[in-house]
Amino acid sequence: MTAISDSQSHDNPAASLWAQCRAAVLLTIVGGAIDTIGFIALLGFFTAHVTGNLVLAGAALVKGGAGLWVKLGAIPLFIVTVMLAKMWIDRCNQSHKTLGWLFVAEAVFLSAFMLVGLYFDPLLDPGAGELALTGGLGLMALAIRNTASKTLIKHISPSTMMTGNTTQFGIDLSNFVRTFSREHGVAVLKSGSIVVGFVAGAFLGAVLYMRIGFWSVLPFTLAILYLASLAFRKQFI
């Protein structure tokens, strides 16, 4: 199984910068929004940022507090979901359709995350089974996304964690300041748009959740379905 490469973007030399950045920006907006919605609604549980759950689990282990088992349980659940997604990818032979179905699977789990959250809302106990179930569904959605990022769309920067992307933006900005060129300018726009997209998604997710609760997941689920349609039509760069 070969990854979808960025060579497709060179088929049309007149492709706009937005056409090249569209997928990455939308993915980071969704990643930032869902992680933020989950963090607020699930009392500090990260659906995408697994490292955050490890840090919080370590803090809870030392300082005490409810929810330790939920945060620790997120790790094997994430790993098992990645394993299953990778096994399915290995069995498929058309990368664009495989990517499309992975996005569909992500949208299904995001929908389940939203519906279960609506059913149990408000979640008040960080160690409750209801919170673990709700958070687990959101985490599985983003685990599928991360699997796609590491296999089929390796040419796109990770869309659920920003440390590496922010570092890249700093490097690109340094190169542009040192040597003004169109190439360096495009690099700054690409890496910068990813960081800005994540921040915008986090802000938008927080605002929407405070206004409409778990219904805030819906527009971002629709964005993933839009990307799935692009993948099925071989228009996902």
Secondary structure per residue as TSV (DSSP state, phi and psi in degrees):
chain	resnum	aa	ss	phi	psi
A	1	M	-	360.0	121.8
A	2	T	-	-99.4	150.2
A	3	A	-	-77.0	153.3
A	4	I	-	-72.7	118.9
A	5	S	-	-101.9	164.2
A	6	D	G	-77.7	4.6
A	7	S	G	-64.5	-23.4
A	8	Q	G	-62.6	-30.9
A	9	S	G	-71.2	-13.5
A	10	H	G	-92.8	-4.5
A	11	D	S	-64.3	-32.3
A	12	N	S	-120.9	98.2
A	13	P	T	-63.7	-17.6
A	14	A	T	-91.2	7.5
A	15	A	-	-57.9	135.4
A	16	S	-	-71.7	159.8
A	17	L	H	-62.5	-35.6
A	18	W	H	-64.2	-39.7
A	19	A	H	-61.2	-32.9
A	20	Q	H	-78.2	-31.7
A	21	C	H	-97.2	-14.2
A	22	R	H	-51.2	-53.2
A	23	A	H	-62.6	-46.3
A	24	A	H	-63.3	-41.8
A	25	V	H	-66.4	-45.1
A	26	L	H	-63.9	-40.0
A	27	L	H	-64.5	-40.0
A	28	T	H	-72.5	-34.4
A	29	I	H	-60.9	-46.7
A	30	V	H	-64.7	-43.2
A	31	G	H	-60.0	-45.8
A	32	G	H	-65.3	-40.0
A	33	A	H	-67.0	-49.1
A	34	I	H	-66.7	-39.5
A	35	D	H	-64.3	-39.6
A	36	T	H	-70.8	-44.4
A	37	I	H	-58.7	-45.4
A	38	G	H	-62.5	-42.3
A	39	F	H	-62.9	-41.1
A	40	I	H	-72.6	-49.8
A	41	A	H	-71.6	-31.3
A	42	L	T	-103.4	21.4
A	43	L	T	59.1	43.5
A	44	G	S	98.1	12.9
A	45	F	-	-92.5	132.0
A	46	F	-	-94.9	128.7
A	47	T	S	-86.2	-26.2
A	48	A	S	-115.6	-33.8
A	49	H	-	-91.9	82.1
A	50	V	H	-61.6	-35.3
A	51	T	H	-57.4	-38.1
A	52	G	H	-61.2	-39.5
A	53	N	H	-65.0	-36.5
A	54	L	H	-65.2	-43.1
A	55	V	H	-63.0	-46.0
A	56	L	H	-66.2	-36.0
A	57	A	H	-64.8	-42.2
A	58	G	H	-62.2	-41.5
A	59	A	H	-64.9	-41.3
A	60	A	H	-66.7	-34.5
A	61	L	H	-64.9	-37.2
A	62	V	H	-84.5	-45.1
A	63	K	H	-92.6	-13.3
A	64	G	-	86.2	172.9
A	65	G	-	127.4	156.9
A	66	A	T	-79.6	159.5
A	67	G	T	93.3	5.7
A	68	L	H	-61.0	-43.7
A	69	W	H	-65.6	-32.3
A	70	V	H	-66.7	-45.6
A	71	K	H	-69.6	-38.6
A	72	L	H	-69.7	-38.0
A	73	G	H	-66.3	-21.5
A	74	A	H	-63.6	-29.6
A	75	I	H	-68.2	-55.9
A	76	P	H	-62.8	-33.8
A	77	L	H	-62.9	-42.5
A	78	F	H	-61.7	-46.4
A	79	I	H	-64.3	-44.6
A	80	V	H	-63.1	-40.9
A	81	T	H	-63.0	-42.6
A	82	V	H	-61.8	-43.7
A	83	M	H	-59.8	-46.3
A	84	L	H	-65.2	-41.2
A	85	A	H	-63.3	-42.5
A	86	K	H	-66.1	-39.5
A	87	M	H	-61.5	-39.4
A	88	W	H	-68.2	-40.5
A	89	I	H	-59.4	-42.7
A	90	D	H	-64.9	-23.9
A	91	R	H	-86.1	-12.8
A	92	C	-	-96.0	156.1
A	93	N	-	-124.9	4.1
A	94	Q	-	-123.4	104.5
A	95	S	H	-63.3	-36.1
A	96	H	H	-69.2	-38.5
A	97	K	H	-70.7	-37.7
A	98	T	H	-60.9	-44.7
A	99	L	H	-62.7	-41.9
A	100	G	H	-59.2	-43.9
A	101	W	H	-70.0	-31.2
A	102	L	H	-64.1	-41.1
A	103	F	H	-64.7	-39.2
A	104	V	H	-61.3	-43.8
A	105	A	H	-61.5	-41.4
A	106	E	H	-60.6	-43.6
A	107	A	H	-64.0	-37.7
A	108	V	H	-62.8	-45.5
A	109	F	H	-69.8	-34.4
A	110	L	H	-64.7	-39.4
A	111	S	H	-63.6	-42.0
A	112	A	H	-64.6	-40.7
A	113	F	H	-56.7	-44.7
A	114	M	H	-66.7	-47.9
A	115	L	H	-67.5	-42.6
A	116	V	H	-67.0	-38.5
A	117	G	H	-62.3	-41.3
A	118	L	H	-62.7	-37.9
A	119	Y	H	-67.6	-43.0
A	120	F	H	-92.3	-9.1
A	121	D	-	-59.7	136.0
A	122	P	S	-87.1	147.0
A	123	L	-	-93.9	117.6
A	124	L	-	-115.3	-13.9
A	125	D	-	-115.7	113.0
A	126	P	T	-64.9	-11.5
A	127	G	T	-109.3	11.4
A	128	A	-	-79.3	151.3
A	129	G	H	-64.3	-32.4
A	130	E	H	-62.3	-40.2
A	131	L	H	-68.8	-39.9
A	132	A	H	-61.9	-41.8
A	133	L	H	-65.2	-47.2
A	134	T	H	-62.0	-50.1
A	135	G	H	-63.8	-35.9
A	136	G	H	-63.0	-37.9
A	137	L	H	-66.0	-42.7
A	138	G	H	-65.0	-39.8
A	139	L	H	-64.8	-39.3
A	140	M	H	-65.1	-36.4
A	141	A	H	-60.2	-45.9
A	142	L	H	-77.1	-23.7
A	143	A	H	-66.0	-40.0
A	144	I	H	-61.8	-43.8
A	145	R	H	-58.4	-46.8
A	146	N	H	-64.5	-33.0
A	147	T	H	-64.8	-43.8
A	148	A	H	-61.3	-39.6
A	149	S	H	-64.4	-31.2
A	150	K	H	-90.4	-5.9
A	151	T	H	-125.9	-69.7
A	152	L	T	-81.0	-30.1
A	153	I	T	-126.0	50.1
A	154	K	T	-64.1	-21.1
A	155	H	T	-74.5	-13.3
A	156	I	S	-97.0	135.6
A	157	S	-	-59.5	149.1
A	158	P	-	-52.8	136.2
A	159	S	S	-106.4	3.9
A	160	T	S	-120.5	-3.0
A	161	M	-	-140.8	135.3
A	162	M	-	-109.6	-3.1
A	163	T	H	-60.6	-50.0
A	164	G	H	-66.3	-38.4
A	165	N	H	-67.6	-39.4
A	166	T	H	-66.3	-38.4
A	167	T	H	-62.1	-44.1
A	168	Q	H	-62.7	-39.6
A	169	F	H	-61.1	-42.0
A	170	G	H	-62.6	-40.6
A	171	I	H	-65.3	-45.8
A	172	D	H	-63.0	-39.6
A	173	L	H	-65.9	-39.5
A	174	S	H	-62.9	-43.4
A	175	N	H	-62.6	-40.3
A	176	F	H	-67.7	-40.5
A	177	V	H	-65.9	-37.5
A	178	R	H	-74.5	-39.9
A	179	T	S	-136.8	102.0
A	180	F	-	-68.7	119.2
A	181	S	-	-156.7	159.0
A	182	R	H	-63.8	-39.6
A	183	E	H	-59.6	-45.8
A	184	H	H	-69.9	-33.2
A	185	G	H	-64.7	-42.5
A	186	V	H	-63.9	-40.4
A	187	A	H	-61.5	-41.1
A	188	V	H	-63.8	-42.8
A	189	L	H	-64.1	-40.1
A	190	K	H	-67.5	-52.2
A	191	S	H	-69.7	-36.1
A	192	G	H	-66.9	-38.1
A	193	S	H	-65.2	-31.0
A	194	I	H	-68.9	-45.4
A	195	V	H	-64.2	-46.4
A	196	V	H	-63.1	-39.3
A	197	G	H	-60.9	-42.2
A	198	F	H	-66.0	-44.1
A	199	V	H	-62.7	-43.6
A	200	A	H	-62.3	-41.7
A	201	G	H	-63.7	-41.7
A	202	A	H	-62.8	-43.8
A	203	F	H	-65.5	-46.0
A	204	L	H	-64.3	-42.3
A	205	G	H	-61.1	-42.7
A	206	A	H	-64.2	-45.7
A	207	V	H	-62.8	-46.1
A	208	L	H	-64.7	-40.5
A	209	Y	H	-63.8	-40.8
A	210	M	H	-65.5	-23.1
A	211	R	H	-94.8	-41.7
A	212	I	H	-128.0	12.2
A	213	G	G	63.7	-141.0
A	214	F	G	-68.1	-15.0
A	215	W	G	-60.6	-17.2
A	216	S	G	-63.1	-18.2
A	217	V	H	-72.1	-27.0
A	218	L	H	-57.6	-51.2
A	219	P	H	-61.5	-31.2
A	220	F	H	-77.0	-29.1
A	221	T	H	-65.6	-40.7
A	222	L	H	-63.9	-35.5
A	223	A	H	-62.8	-39.3
A	224	I	H	-67.2	-38.7
A	225	L	H	-65.3	-33.8
A	226	Y	H	-63.4	-43.1
A	227	L	H	-65.9	-34.3
A	228	A	H	-62.0	-42.1
A	229	S	H	-63.7	-37.9
A	230	L	H	-62.9	-42.1
A	231	A	H	-63.7	-44.7
A	232	F	H	-61.9	-32.3
A	233	R	T	-92.0	8.4
A	234	K	T	60.4	34.2
A	235	Q	-	-111.7	7.6
A	236	F	-	-86.8	111.9
A	237	I	-	-70.5	360.0
